[in-house]
Amino acid sequence: MAKRPTPKKRKPKSAGRIQHSVFVLQEVRRLRNRQNSPFAVPASSKNKAKKALEGITRIKA
């Protein structure tokens, strides 16, 4: 008969909260850095109507 594995210690509830707060801090830092980046300008919208017309190759009567 196989030996039973040793029981593992339970992770305290506070550890999960600490882990989440660390994640939130990193996410806020990442978003703030992204916002302040020189490449953070919003992308210019593409003229989709013009592209749709170019995509039409034949017109049904």
Residue pairs with C-beta under 8 A, 6 or more apart in sequence:
34 40
